[in-house]
């Protein structure tokens, strides 16, 4: 029953097969054009980001804190937590 009703793709006429292939070729060509256009726009965006220094490639050195500074920060945070816990117990 494969050939009944015209549902069998192998039963297409050569003209229909040619049109289908031509349509597919056109779609592929349009997709390639769109890909090229998007690649160009993405390149422009990357250049703009680089100009503003917002590129992922830019590296920034981290500031180093002295041991004494870290100890002061730690002590201040501990005091904040103690104050919070004391309020919570009331």
N, C-alpha and C positions, 0 to 999 in steps of 0.2 A: 504494500500500500504506500510505499515511499513516493511514488510518482503521481499519486492522485491529489488533485486540488492545487497543484503548483507550489507546494510548500517545500519541495526538495530543492536546496540551493544548487545542486548539480544540474537541475533541469533548466536553468536560466539560459536565455539566448546569448550568443556571443556579444551582441550589441549591448545588452544589459550589463554583462560582465565588464565590458570596456568602460561603460559609463560609471559603474561602481568604482573601478580602479582610477578613473580620471578624477572622480570626486574625492577619493581617498588621497590621491596625489596632491590635489588642491588644498585639502585640509592640512596635510603634512607641511606643505609649503607655508601656509598661513601660520601654523604653529612655530615653525622655525623663524619666521619674521618676528613674531611676537616675543620669542625667546631672545632674539638679538636686541630688540627694542628694550626689553626689561633689563638685560645685562648692561646696556648702555646707561640706562637711568640709574641702576644700582651703582655703577662706577661713578657717576656724577655725585650721588649721595655720599659715597665713600670719600671722594675728594673734598666735599664740603665739610664732612666731619673731621677730616684730617686738618683742614684749614683752621677749624675752631679748637683743635686739640682734643676732640671728643672721640678720637679713633681708639679702637681696642688695642692697637699696636703701641700706643703711648704708655710708657711705664712711669710711675711716680714713686719716688723713694718714700718709705714710711719713716715718720719721725720716731726716734728711739727715746724712751723715757728712762731716766736714771732709776736705780734701785730705790733711792730715797723717795722719788716722786711716786713710784708704784706703791711703796709702803704707805705714804700719805693717802693715796686714793683708796687703798684697801682699808685703812683705819677709818676713813670717812664713811665708806660704804657700810662697814661693820656697825658704826654708830647709828647710821640711818636704819639699819635692820633692827637693832636693839630698841630704838625708839618706836618703831612700828610694832614690834612684838609686845612692848610694854603697853601700848595703847590697846592692842588687841585683847590682852588679858583682862582689862578693866571691865 
